[in-house]
Amino acid sequence: MALKSSMPGQYSSLCATVPDSSTAVQVLTDLRGTAHLKPLYENTDGPSYEFLKGLVAQAHCSAWCLFRDEKAVAAIWYQRAGDRADMIDLRVLASSRRQGLGKRLLRASLIALEGVTTVDLEVRESNLAAQALYRAMGFQETGRRPDYYAAASGREPAILMSLALNVDEAVS
């Protein structure tokens, strides 16, 4: 099966999402593949490294890591149920942000989520960069959860977003 967005022409092949030889996407299938991710989760908010590490051993988890020059620079995690997937976390190393790496990994993972027709996520209202990325990739706002995230000034809302994917049978 080939996955594509409901917006024609938005997603191309996985290889096209990784245009330079110094960047590679790797699927995470077990705990051995997660040790190199620890630096992505130091001194940050969101799901902890330990929480995410526990997910990878579960059958409903799908996760990928983006490497640049053999260093983990981004990771994305999903929980799947039937034809839906919830994005749990998309993380880019602070020193590697604003280089399109999050977009590359998100695009590659959407292509690889076989059998999924809808991807849902939640994002902090204050995370404007992530919201812009998700909107650029075709996600639509579907709702809000007030006072969802802990914040320095108390609580802040979560913005709920969703992306409908078309699942086409590939012709070989």
C-alpha positions as CSV (number, residue, x, y, z in Angstrom):
1,M,0.0,0.0,0.0
2,A,1.1,3.5,-0.6
3,L,0.0,6.4,1.7
4,K,-0.6,9.9,0.6
5,S,-2.3,12.9,2.0
6,S,-5.8,14.0,1.0
7,M,-4.0,16.9,-0.6
8,P,-2.7,15.5,-4.0
9,G,1.0,15.4,-4.6
10,Q,2.0,16.3,-1.1
11,Y,3.9,13.1,-0.3
12,S,6.4,11.4,-2.5
13,S,8.5,8.3,-2.0
14,L,10.4,7.8,1.3
15,C,13.7,8.1,-0.5
16,A,12.8,11.6,-1.8
17,T,12.2,12.7,1.8
18,V,15.9,12.1,2.6
19,P,17.8,13.9,-0.2
20,D,21.3,13.9,1.2
21,S,23.4,10.9,2.0
22,S,24.3,12.2,5.5
23,T,20.6,11.9,6.6
24,A,18.8,8.6,7.1
25,V,15.5,7.4,8.6
26,Q,15.5,4.3,10.7
27,V,12.5,2.4,12.1
28,L,12.7,1.7,15.9
29,T,11.6,-1.9,16.5
30,D,13.0,-2.7,20.0
31,L,14.8,-1.3,23.0
32,R,18.2,-1.7,21.4
33,G,17.4,1.0,18.9
34,T,16.4,3.6,21.5
35,A,19.7,4.2,23.5
36,H,21.0,6.7,21.0
37,L,17.8,8.8,21.4
38,K,18.4,9.8,25.1
39,P,20.0,13.2,24.2
40,L,16.8,14.2,22.4
41,Y,14.9,14.0,25.7
42,E,17.3,15.7,28.1
43,N,16.1,18.9,29.7
44,T,12.8,19.1,27.7
45,D,9.1,18.9,28.3
46,G,6.7,16.4,26.8
47,P,6.8,12.6,27.1
48,S,9.9,11.3,28.9
49,Y,12.6,9.1,27.3
50,E,11.7,6.3,29.8
51,F,8.0,6.5,28.9
52,L,8.7,6.4,25.1
53,K,11.3,3.6,25.5
54,G,8.5,1.5,27.1
55,L,6.2,2.0,24.1
56,V,8.6,0.6,21.5
57,A,8.2,-2.9,22.8
58,Q,4.4,-2.8,22.4
59,A,2.8,-4.0,19.2
60,H,0.7,-0.9,18.8
61,C,3.7,1.4,18.8
62,S,5.3,2.7,15.6
63,A,8.5,4.9,15.9
64,W,11.2,6.2,13.6
65,C,14.4,8.1,14.2
66,L,16.2,10.5,11.8
67,F,20.0,10.4,11.8
68,R,22.3,13.0,10.4
69,D,26.0,12.0,10.2
70,E,25.2,8.9,12.4
71,K,23.8,11.1,15.2
72,A,20.1,10.9,16.2
73,V,18.6,14.3,15.5
74,A,14.9,13.6,15.5
75,A,12.4,11.0,16.6
76,I,8.6,10.4,16.1
77,W,6.3,8.0,18.0
78,Y,2.8,6.8,17.3
79,Q,0.3,4.6,19.0
80,R,-1.9,2.8,16.6
81,A,-5.5,1.4,17.0
82,G,-7.1,0.0,13.9
83,D,-6.9,2.5,11.0
84,R,-6.0,5.4,13.3
85,A,-2.7,6.6,14.8
86,D,-2.1,9.1,17.6
87,M,1.2,10.9,17.3
88,I,2.6,10.8,20.8
89,D,5.8,12.8,20.2
90,L,7.8,14.5,17.4
91,R,11.1,15.7,18.8
92,V,14.0,17.4,17.0
93,L,17.4,18.0,18.8
94,A,17.5,21.7,19.8
95,S,20.7,22.4,17.8
96,S,19.1,20.8,14.7
97,R,15.8,22.7,14.6
98,R,14.7,25.0,11.7
99,Q,16.5,22.8,9.1
100,G,13.4,20.9,7.9
101,L,14.3,17.7,9.7
102,G,11.1,17.5,11.6
103,K,9.2,17.8,8.4
104,R,11.3,15.2,6.7
105,L,10.7,12.7,9.5
106,L,7.0,13.5,9.8
107,R,6.6,13.0,6.0
108,A,8.6,9.7,6.0
109,S,6.6,8.3,9.0
110,L,3.2,9.2,7.4
111,I,4.2,7.3,4.3
112,A,5.3,4.3,6.4
113,L,2.2,4.1,8.5
114,E,0.6,1.4,6.4
115,G,-3.1,0.9,6.9
116,V,-3.6,4.1,8.8
117,T,-6.3,6.5,7.4
118,T,-6.3,9.1,10.1
119,V,-3.5,10.6,12.3
120,D,-4.4,12.6,15.4
121,L,-2.2,14.7,17.6
122,E,-2.3,17.3,20.3
123,V,0.1,20.3,20.6
124,R,0.7,23.0,23.1
125,E,-1.1,26.2,22.3
126,S,2.3,28.0,22.8
127,N,4.1,25.8,20.4
128,L,3.6,27.9,17.3
129,A,6.4,26.3,15.3
130,A,4.9,22.8,15.7
131,Q,1.5,24.1,14.8
132,A,2.8,25.7,11.6
133,L,4.6,22.5,10.6
134,Y,1.4,20.4,11.2
135,R,-0.7,22.9,9.2
136,A,1.8,22.9,6.4
137,M,1.6,19.1,6.3
138,G,-2.2,19.2,6.0
139,F,-3.4,18.7,9.6
140,Q,-6.6,20.5,10.5
141,E,-7.5,21.8,14.0
142,T,-10.4,19.6,15.4
143,G,-10.7,20.9,18.9
144,R,-9.1,22.1,22.1
145,R,-8.5,20.8,25.6
146,P,-8.4,23.7,28.1
147,D,-5.8,23.6,30.9
148,Y,-4.3,20.4,29.5
149,Y,-0.6,21.0,29.8
150,A,1.4,22.1,32.8
151,A,3.1,25.4,32.1
152,A,5.4,27.8,34.0
153,S,2.4,30.2,34.4
154,G,-0.1,27.5,35.4
155,R,-1.8,25.5,32.7
156,E,-2.2,25.9,28.9
157,P,-4.6,24.4,26.4
158,A,-3.9,21.6,24.0
159,I,-4.8,22.1,20.3
160,L,-6.2,18.9,18.8
161,M,-5.3,18.3,15.1
162,S,-6.1,15.5,12.6
163,L,-4.9,14.5,9.2
164,A,-6.9,12.2,6.8
165,L,-4.7,10.0,4.7
166,N,-5.8,8.1,1.6
167,V,-4.8,4.5,1.4
168,D,-4.3,3.4,-2.2
169,E,-3.5,-0.1,-3.4
170,A,-0.1,0.1,-5.1
171,V,0.1,-1.4,-8.6
172,S,3.2,-3.6,-9.1
